[in-house]
Amino acid sequence: MIDFHTHTLFSDGVLVPSELVRRAGVIGYRAIGLTDHVDSSNLEFVVPRIVRVAHELNKNQNVFVIPGVEITHAPPAQIAELIVEARKQGAVLVITHGESPVEPVAPGTNHAAILAETDILAHPGMISEEDATLAKQKNVFLEITSRSGHSLTNGHVFRMALESGAQLVINTDTHTPDNLITDQKAEVVLRGSGMTGREVTRVLDSNEKLLDVLKARMDW
């Protein structure tokens, strides 16, 4: 499993990074993104610590750790500057919390995040065809998620990606150990969104592709 979207005690997850990575490795993970929630209040606190622990873990165990953040519930007008600052602080991966159907995310968040070239737009809810097309143009990955609630619109996200040509990845949005999934569960989630076997393979290949891009960004 390659999973770009997880949370630790640095935001609302329940595990320290080392335990999260260890548990992921035990069930077969090859790579994991540590992407705790940030806005302007905590970005400069979280990112350097995630970068440091990723560096240490990558020297001492086999699951490849990607330091990142999830920009969460920030005003749409502020998202672009937060993405720039996150990368300046060392985040290799920037996810933006999309317009999930189960949280009061500000309208316009999807559009602002894609326009600012976030790496992944997480659980983008009832994303518009216009924004899905923009995601293709900006090379922004849309997320299919295994997380309860956010996953309600997986089928819609898949259809919008299919029509626009936007790229998809599958993630867990892990907060607790039981949120981690195996490769087999990932396939169930993807098929549950309406995909054929060939389309499932294409998404799993996209996770591989994005991992290669992120590894290339890490010069340490």
Contacts in CASP RR format, 6 or more apart in sequence:
PFRMAT RR
TARGET T0000
AUTHOR 0000-0000-0000
METHOD contacts of the structure
MODEL  1
MIDFHTHTLFSDGVLVPSELVRRAGVIGYRAIGLTDHVDSSNLEFVVPRI
VRVAHELNKNQNVFVIPGVEITHAPPAQIAELIVEARKQGAVLVITHGES
PVEPVAPGTNHAAILAETDILAHPGMISEEDATLAKQKNVFLEITSRSGH
SLTNGHVFRMALESGAQLVINTDTHTPDNLITDQKAEVVLRGSGMTGREV
TRVLDSNEKLLDVLKARMDW
1 24 0 8 1.000
1 27 0 8 1.000
1 28 0 8 1.000
1 29 0 8 1.000
1 30 0 8 1.000
1 180 0 8 1.000
1 181 0 8 1.000
1 182 0 8 1.000
1 183 0 8 1.000
1 186 0 8 1.000
2 29 0 8 1.000
2 30 0 8 1.000
2 31 0 8 1.000
2 32 0 8 1.000
2 207 0 8 1.000
2 208 0 8 1.000
2 211 0 8 1.000
3 24 0 8 1.000
3 29 0 8 1.000
3 31 0 8 1.000
3 32 0 8 1.000
3 33 0 8 1.000
3 171 0 8 1.000
3 172 0 8 1.000
3 174 0 8 1.000
3 180 0 8 1.000
3 181 0 8 1.000
4 32 0 8 1.000
4 33 0 8 1.000
4 35 0 8 1.000
4 66 0 8 1.000
4 93 0 8 1.000
4 95 0 8 1.000
4 119 0 8 1.000
4 120 0 8 1.000
4 169 0 8 1.000
4 171 0 8 1.000
4 207 0 8 1.000
4 210 0 8 1.000
5 33 0 8 1.000
5 35 0 8 1.000
5 70 0 8 1.000
5 95 0 8 1.000
5 120 0 8 1.000
5 122 0 8 1.000
5 143 0 8 1.000
5 145 0 8 1.000
5 171 0 8 1.000
5 172 0 8 1.000
5 173 0 8 1.000
5 174 0 8 1.000
6 20 0 8 1.000
6 24 0 8 1.000
6 32 0 8 1.000
6 33 0 8 1.000
6 34 0 8 1.000
6 35 0 8 1.000
6 172 0 8 1.000
6 173 0 8 1.000
6 174 0 8 1.000
6 175 0 8 1.000
6 179 0 8 1.000
6 180 0 8 1.000
7 13 0 8 1.000
7 35 0 8 1.000
7 36 0 8 1.000
7 37 0 8 1.000
7 70 0 8 1.000
7 173 0 8 1.000
7 174 0 8 1.000
7 175 0 8 1.000
8 15 0 8 1.000
8 16 0 8 1.000
8 17 0 8 1.000
8 20 0 8 1.000
8 34 0 8 1.000
8 36 0 8 1.000
8 50 0 8 1.000
9 15 0 8 1.000
9 16 0 8 1.000
9 17 0 8 1.000
10 17 0 8 1.000
10 34 0 8 1.000
10 36 0 8 1.000
10 46 0 8 1.000
10 49 0 8 1.000
10 50 0 8 1.000
11 36 0 8 1.000
11 37 0 8 1.000
11 38 0 8 1.000
11 46 0 8 1.000
11 70 0 8 1.000
12 37 0 8 1.000
12 175 0 8 1.000
13 36 0 8 1.000
13 174 0 8 1.000
13 175 0 8 1.000
13 176 0 8 1.000
14 175 0 8 1.000
14 176 0 8 1.000
14 177 0 8 1.000
15 23 0 8 1.000
15 176 0 8 1.000
15 177 0 8 1.000
17 34 0 8 1.000
17 50 0 8 1.000
17 53 0 8 1.000
17 54 0 8 1.000
17 57 0 8 1.000
17 65 0 8 1.000
18 53 0 8 1.000
18 57 0 8 1.000
20 32 0 8 1.000
20 34 0 8 1.000
20 174 0 8 1.000
20 177 0 8 1.000
21 29 0 8 1.000
21 32 0 8 1.000
21 34 0 8 1.000
21 57 0 8 1.000
21 61 0 8 1.000
21 63 0 8 1.000
21 65 0 8 1.000
22 61 0 8 1.000
23 177 0 8 1.000
23 180 0 8 1.000
24 32 0 8 1.000
24 63 0 8 1.000
24 180 0 8 1.000
25 62 0 8 1.000
25 63 0 8 1.000
27 180 0 8 1.000
27 181 0 8 1.000
27 182 0 8 1.000
28 182 0 8 1.000
28 183 0 8 1.000
29 63 0 8 1.000
29 180 0 8 1.000
30 63 0 8 1.000
30 64 0 8 1.000
31 63 0 8 1.000
31 64 0 8 1.000
31 65 0 8 1.000
31 66 0 8 1.000
31 211 0 8 1.000
32 63 0 8 1.000
32 64 0 8 1.000
32 65 0 8 1.000
32 66 0 8 1.000
33 65 0 8 1.000
33 66 0 8 1.000
33 67 0 8 1.000
33 68 0 8 1.000
33 93 0 8 1.000
34 50 0 8 1.000
34 53 0 8 1.000
34 54 0 8 1.000
34 65 0 8 1.000
34 66 0 8 1.000
34 67 0 8 1.000
34 68 0 8 1.000
35 68 0 8 1.000
35 69 0 8 1.000
35 70 0 8 1.000
35 93 0 8 1.000
35 95 0 8 1.000
36 46 0 8 1.000
36 50 0 8 1.000
36 68 0 8 1.000
36 69 0 8 1.000
36 70 0 8 1.000
37 69 0 8 1.000
37 70 0 8 1.000
37 72 0 8 1.000
37 97 0 8 1.000
38 46 0 8 1.000
38 47 0 8 1.000
38 69 0 8 1.000
38 70 0 8 1.000
38 71 0 8 1.000
38 72 0 8 1.000
38 82 0 8 1.000
38 86 0 8 1.000
39 71 0 8 1.000
39 72 0 8 1.000
39 73 0 8 1.000
39 74 0 8 1.000
39 78 0 8 1.000
39 82 0 8 1.000
40 74 0 8 1.000
40 78 0 8 1.000
40 82 0 8 1.000
43 69 0 8 1.000
43 82 0 8 1.000
43 85 0 8 1.000
43 86 0 8 1.000
43 89 0 8 1.000
44 85 0 8 1.000
44 89 0 8 1.000
46 69 0 8 1.000
47 67 0 8 1.000
47 68 0 8 1.000
47 69 0 8 1.000
47 86 0 8 1.000
47 89 0 8 1.000
47 90 0 8 1.000
47 91 0 8 1.000
48 89 0 8 1.000
48 90 0 8 1.000
50 67 0 8 1.000
50 68 0 8 1.000
50 69 0 8 1.000
50 91 0 8 1.000
51 67 0 8 1.000
51 89 0 8 1.000
51 90 0 8 1.000
51 91 0 8 1.000
53 65 0 8 1.000
53 67 0 8 1.000
54 65 0 8 1.000
54 66 0 8 1.000
54 67 0 8 1.000
55 67 0 8 1.000
55 220 0 8 1.000
57 63 0 8 1.000
57 65 0 8 1.000
58 64 0 8 1.000
58 65 0 8 1.000
64 211 0 8 1.000
64 215 0 8 1.000
66 92 0 8 1.000
66 93 0 8 1.000
66 211 0 8 1.000
66 214 0 8 1.000
66 218 0 8 1.000
67 90 0 8 1.000
67 91 0 8 1.000
67 92 0 8 1.000
67 93 0 8 1.000
68 86 0 8 1.000
68 91 0 8 1.000
68 92 0 8 1.000
68 93 0 8 1.000
68 94 0 8 1.000
68 95 0 8 1.000
69 86 0 8 1.000
69 91 0 8 1.000
69 93 0 8 1.000
69 94 0 8 1.000
69 95 0 8 1.000
70 95 0 8 1.000
70 96 0 8 1.000
70 97 0 8 1.000
70 122 0 8 1.000
71 79 0 8 1.000
71 82 0 8 1.000
71 83 0 8 1.000
71 86 0 8 1.000
71 94 0 8 1.000
71 95 0 8 1.000
71 96 0 8 1.000
71 97 0 8 1.000
71 113 0 8 1.000
71 118 0 8 1.000
72 97 0 8 1.000
73 97 0 8 1.000
73 103 0 8 1.000
73 105 0 8 1.000
73 106 0 8 1.000
74 82 0 8 1.000
74 109 0 8 1.000
75 106 0 8 1.000
76 106 0 8 1.000
76 107 0 8 1.000
76 108 0 8 1.000
76 109 0 8 1.000
76 111 0 8 1.000
76 112 0 8 1.000
76 113 0 8 1.000
77 112 0 8 1.000
79 96 0 8 1.000
79 109 0 8 1.000
79 112 0 8 1.000
79 113 0 8 1.000
79 116 0 8 1.000
79 118 0 8 1.000
80 112 0 8 1.000
80 115 0 8 1.000
80 116 0 8 1.000
83 94 0 8 1.000
83 96 0 8 1.000
83 113 0 8 1.000
83 116 0 8 1.000
83 117 0 8 1.000
83 118 0 8 1.000
86 94 0 8 1.000
87 94 0 8 1.000
92 214 0 8 1.000
92 217 0 8 1.000
92 218 0 8 1.000
93 119 0 8 1.000
93 120 0 8 1.000
93 214 0 8 1.000
94 118 0 8 1.000
94 119 0 8 1.000
94 120 0 8 1.000
95 118 0 8 1.000
95 119 0 8 1.000
95 120 0 8 1.000
95 121 0 8 1.000
95 122 0 8 1.000
95 143 0 8 1.000
96 109 0 8 1.000
96 113 0 8 1.000
96 116 0 8 1.000
96 118 0 8 1.000
96 120 0 8 1.000
96 121 0 8 1.000
96 122 0 8 1.000
97 103 0 8 1.000
97 105 0 8 1.000
97 109 0 8 1.000
97 122 0 8 1.000
97 123 0 8 1.000
98 105 0 8 1.000
98 109 0 8 1.000
98 110 0 8 1.000
98 113 0 8 1.000
98 121 0 8 1.000
98 122 0 8 1.000
98 123 0 8 1.000
98 124 0 8 1.000
98 125 0 8 1.000
99 105 0 8 1.000
99 107 0 8 1.000
99 108 0 8 1.000
99 109 0 8 1.000
99 110 0 8 1.000
99 124 0 8 1.000
99 125 0 8 1.000
99 126 0 8 1.000
99 127 0 8 1.000
100 122 0 8 1.000
100 123 0 8 1.000
100 124 0 8 1.000
100 125 0 8 1.000
100 149 0 8 1.000
100 150 0 8 1.000
100 153 0 8 1.000
101 125 0 8 1.000
101 126 0 8 1.000
101 149 0 8 1.000
101 150 0 8 1.000
101 152 0 8 1.000
101 153 0 8 1.000
102 149 0 8 1.000
102 150 0 8 1.000
102 152 0 8 1.000
110 121 0 8 1.000
110 124 0 8 1.000
110 125 0 8 1.000
110 127 0 8 1.000
110 128 0 8 1.000
110 131 0 8 1.000
111 130 0 8 1.000
111 131 0 8 1.000
111 134 0 8 1.000
113 121 0 8 1.000
113 140 0 8 1.000
114 121 0 8 1.000
114 131 0 8 1.000
114 134 0 8 1.000
114 135 0 8 1.000
114 138 0 8 1.000
114 140 0 8 1.000
115 134 0 8 1.000
115 138 0 8 1.000
117 138 0 8 1.000
117 139 0 8 1.000
117 140 0 8 1.000
118 140 0 8 1.000
119 140 0 8 1.000
119 141 0 8 1.000
119 210 0 8 1.000
119 214 0 8 1.000
120 140 0 8 1.000
120 141 0 8 1.000
120 142 0 8 1.000
120 143 0 8 1.000
120 169 0 8 1.000
120 171 0 8 1.000
120 210 0 8 1.000
121 127 0 8 1.000
121 135 0 8 1.000
121 140 0 8 1.000
121 141 0 8 1.000
121 142 0 8 1.000
121 143 0 8 1.000
122 143 0 8 1.000
122 145 0 8 1.000
122 150 0 8 1.000
122 171 0 8 1.000
122 173 0 8 1.000
123 143 0 8 1.000
123 145 0 8 1.000
123 147 0 8 1.000
123 150 0 8 1.000
123 151 0 8 1.000
123 153 0 8 1.000
123 173 0 8 1.000
124 131 0 8 1.000
124 142 0 8 1.000
124 143 0 8 1.000
124 153 0 8 1.000
124 157 0 8 1.000
125 150 0 8 1.000
125 152 0 8 1.000
125 153 0 8 1.000
125 156 0 8 1.000
125 157 0 8 1.000
126 153 0 8 1.000
126 156 0 8 1.000
127 135 0 8 1.000
127 142 0 8 1.000
127 156 0 8 1.000
127 157 0 8 1.000
127 160 0 8 1.000
128 160 0 8 1.000
129 160 0 8 1.000
129 163 0 8 1.000
129 164 0 8 1.000
132 142 0 8 1.000
132 160 0 8 1.000
132 161 0 8 1.000
132 163 0 8 1.000
132 164 0 8 1.000
132 165 0 8 1.000
132 166 0 8 1.000
133 164 0 8 1.000
133 165 0 8 1.000
133 166 0 8 1.000
134 140 0 8 1.000
135 141 0 8 1.000
135 142 0 8 1.000
135 161 0 8 1.000
135 164 0 8 1.000
135 166 0 8 1.000
135 167 0 8 1.000
136 164 0 8 1.000
136 165 0 8 1.000
136 166 0 8 1.000
136 167 0 8 1.000
139 167 0 8 1.000
140 166 0 8 1.000
140 167 0 8 1.000
141 166 0 8 1.000
141 167 0 8 1.000
141 168 0 8 1.000
141 169 0 8 1.000
141 206 0 8 1.000
141 210 0 8 1.000
142 157 0 8 1.000
142 160 0 8 1.000
142 161 0 8 1.000
142 166 0 8 1.000
142 167 0 8 1.000
142 168 0 8 1.000
142 169 0 8 1.000
143 157 0 8 1.000
143 168 0 8 1.000
143 169 0 8 1.000
143 170 0 8 1.000
143 171 0 8 1.000
144 151 0 8 1.000
144 154 0 8 1.000
144 157 0 8 1.000
144 158 0 8 1.000
144 168 0 8 1.000
144 169 0 8 1.000
144 170 0 8 1.000
144 171 0 8 1.000
144 189 0 8 1.000
144 190 0 8 1.000
144 193 0 8 1.000
144 203 0 8 1.000
145 151 0 8 1.000
145 154 0 8 1.000
145 170 0 8 1.000
145 171 0 8 1.000
145 172 0 8 1.000
145 173 0 8 1.000
145 189 0 8 1.000
146 170 0 8 1.000
146 171 0 8 1.000
146 172 0 8 1.000
146 173 0 8 1.000
146 179 0 8 1.000
146 181 0 8 1.000
146 185 0 8 1.000
146 186 0 8 1.000
146 189 0 8 1.000
147 172 0 8 1.000
147 173 0 8 1.000
147 174 0 8 1.000
147 179 0 8 1.000
150 173 0 8 1.000
151 189 0 8 1.000
154 189 0 8 1.000
154 192 0 8 1.000
154 193 0 8 1.000
155 192 0 8 1.000
155 193 0 8 1.000
155 194 0 8 1.000
157 168 0 8 1.000
157 193 0 8 1.000
158 168 0 8 1.000
158 193 0 8 1.000
158 194 0 8 1.000
158 195 0 8 1.000
158 199 0 8 1.000
160 166 0 8 1.000
161 167 0 8 1.000
161 168 0 8 1.000
162 199 0 8 1.000
167 206 0 8 1.000
167 209 0 8 1.000
168 202 0 8 1.000
168 203 0 8 1.000
168 206 0 8 1.000
169 203 0 8 1.000
169 206 0 8 1.000
169 207 0 8 1.000
169 210 0 8 1.000
170 186 0 8 1.000
170 189 0 8 1.000
170 190 0 8 1.000
170 203 0 8 1.000
170 204 0 8 1.000
170 207 0 8 1.000
172 179 0 8 1.000
172 180 0 8 1.000
172 181 0 8 1.000
173 179 0 8 1.000
174 180 0 8 1.000
181 189 0 8 1.000
186 204 0 8 1.000
187 200 0 8 1.000
187 204 0 8 1.000
190 199 0 8 1.000
190 200 0 8 1.000
190 203 0 8 1.000
190 204 0 8 1.000
191 197 0 8 1.000
191 200 0 8 1.000
195 203 0 8 1.000
END
